[in-house]
Amino acid sequence: MRERWDGGSKYHTKDCARCGFHRKMAYDEMCGWGAAFKYLVRKEKERRCEVKDRKPVEYPSVEYLDRMIAQNLT
């Protein structure tokens, strides 16, 4: 299975827990909003999500993350 990860990360936000693109894996939390998923990094003072209200890409990486979860590849 080809990964859709660009090596990036982004900060965990106040909105992540309720977001449809947020996935919790075995050891990490991921954001599958864009074409490439991002590792979520916690910081002391969380902000609001900057991308949740934008129009998602045609094939969001959350679909890839869901396949990984379904096949127990986490």
C-alpha contacts under 8 A as a table, 3 or more apart, distances in Angstrom:
res1	aa1	res2	aa2	distance
3	E	64	Y	7.81
4	R	35	A	7.02
4	R	36	A	4.83
4	R	37	F	6.38
4	R	61	S	6.46
4	R	64	Y	7.39
5	W	8	G	7.31
5	W	36	A	4.72
5	W	37	F	5.29
5	W	38	K	6.80
6	D	36	A	5.87
6	D	37	F	7.38
6	D	38	K	7.66
7	G	38	K	7.43
8	G	37	F	7.93
8	G	38	K	5.46
8	G	39	Y	6.76
9	S	38	K	4.65
9	S	39	Y	4.53
9	S	40	L	5.78
9	S	41	V	6.80
10	K	38	K	6.30
10	K	39	Y	6.38
10	K	40	L	5.25
10	K	41	V	6.05
11	Y	40	L	5.40
11	Y	41	V	4.78
11	Y	42	R	5.92
11	Y	43	K	6.95
11	Y	46	E	7.82
12	H	16	C	6.50
12	H	40	L	5.10
12	H	41	V	5.44
12	H	42	R	5.16
12	H	43	K	7.22
12	H	46	E	6.82
13	T	16	C	5.48
13	T	46	E	5.10
13	T	47	R	5.27
13	T	48	R	5.47
13	T	49	C	5.62
14	K	17	A	7.30
14	K	46	E	5.79
14	K	47	R	5.90
14	K	48	R	5.42
14	K	49	C	7.03
15	D	18	R	5.80
15	D	19	C	6.19
15	D	48	R	6.12
15	D	49	C	5.95
16	C	19	C	5.06
16	C	22	H	5.86
16	C	49	C	7.53
17	A	22	H	6.89
18	R	22	H	7.77
19	C	22	H	5.48
19	C	52	K	7.63
21	F	31	C	5.70
21	F	32	G	4.92
21	F	33	W	5.30
21	F	62	V	5.86
22	H	29	E	7.29
22	H	30	M	5.89
22	H	31	C	4.86
22	H	32	G	6.31
22	H	33	W	7.89
22	H	62	V	7.86
23	R	29	E	5.83
23	R	30	M	5.20
23	R	31	C	6.43
23	R	32	G	7.39
23	R	62	V	7.82
23	R	65	L	7.42
24	K	27	Y	7.84
24	K	28	D	6.21
24	K	29	E	4.44
24	K	30	M	6.27
25	M	28	D	5.18
25	M	29	E	5.75
25	M	30	M	7.28
25	M	69	I	7.55
25	M	74	T	5.62
26	A	74	T	5.57
28	D	39	Y	6.99
28	D	40	L	7.42
29	E	39	Y	6.13
29	E	40	L	5.45
29	E	41	V	7.98
30	M	37	F	6.60
30	M	38	K	5.62
30	M	39	Y	4.70
30	M	40	L	5.37
31	C	37	F	5.53
31	C	38	K	5.18
31	C	39	Y	6.45
31	C	40	L	6.53
31	C	62	V	7.35
32	G	35	A	7.61
32	G	36	A	6.94
32	G	37	F	4.54
32	G	38	K	6.71
32	G	60	P	6.36
32	G	61	S	4.78
32	G	62	V	3.99
32	G	63	E	7.70
32	G	65	L	7.08
33	W	36	A	7.79
33	W	37	F	6.78
33	W	51	V	7.82
33	W	52	K	7.75
33	W	56	P	6.52
33	W	57	V	7.78
33	W	60	P	5.83
33	W	61	S	6.47
33	W	62	V	6.39
34	G	37	F	6.30
34	G	56	P	6.55
34	G	57	V	6.00
34	G	60	P	5.20
34	G	61	S	6.01
34	G	62	V	7.98
35	A	57	V	6.40
35	A	59	Y	6.39
35	A	60	P	4.91
35	A	61	S	5.10
36	A	60	P	7.41
36	A	61	S	5.44
37	F	61	S	5.45
37	F	62	V	7.08
42	R	46	E	7.80
43	K	46	E	6.34
49	C	52	K	5.96
50	E	53	D	7.46
51	V	54	R	5.31
56	P	60	P	6.83
57	V	60	P	5.56
59	Y	63	E	7.53
60	P	63	E	6.18
60	P	64	Y	7.89
61	S	64	Y	5.13
61	S	65	L	6.44
62	V	65	L	4.90
62	V	66	D	6.08
63	E	66	D	5.09
63	E	67	R	6.37
64	Y	67	R	5.15
64	Y	68	M	6.34
65	L	68	M	5.04
65	L	69	I	6.27
66	D	69	I	5.06
66	D	70	A	6.12
67	R	70	A	5.02
67	R	71	Q	6.17
68	M	71	Q	5.25
68	M	72	N	6.11
68	M	73	L	5.01
68	M	74	T	6.32
69	I	72	N	5.00
69	I	73	L	6.02
69	I	74	T	5.99
70	A	73	L	7.74
